[in-house]
Amino acid sequence: MSAVFWIVIGVMVLAALCSGGGKKSTGSREGPVRIDRMHYYDADDHECSVCGARFRGNDMTCPKCKTKFAGTRDDDDEFFEEMEIWDDDDD
């Protein structure tokens, strides 16, 4: 086999690795996830990583776009912001 053949194969392999093999990126290697958002003084809610819909309940399917979630991811940012506001009110 010629060197040109191996160079072409190498370029094709690198291109496939860099592009993710043609798969659509959803923010997670396993697939779309349900983002769990905890709240300090209110019921917890969830967000779809695909369409951004916010909902309550522990469904593993988005009620808006019907995406089936492959897993969950915690997002505690709002919880800590609410906790700081709550603590500021006590002063």
Stockholm file with secondary structure:
# STOCKHOLM 1.0

chainA/1-91         MSAVFWIVIGVMVLAALCSGGGKKSTGSREGPVRIDRMHYYDADDHECSVCGARFRGNDMTCPKCKTKFAGTRDDDDEFFEEMEIWDDDDD
#=GR chainA/1-91 SS CCHHHHHHHHHHHHHHHHTGGGCCCCSSSSSCEEEEECCSSSCCEEEETTTCCEECSCCSBCTTTCCBCSEEEEECHHHHHHHHHHHHHTC
#=GC SS_cons        CCHHHHHHHHHHHHHHHHTGGGCCCCSSSSSCEEEEECCSSSCCEEEETTTCCEECSCCSBCTTTCCBCSEEEEECHHHHHHHHHHHHHTC
//
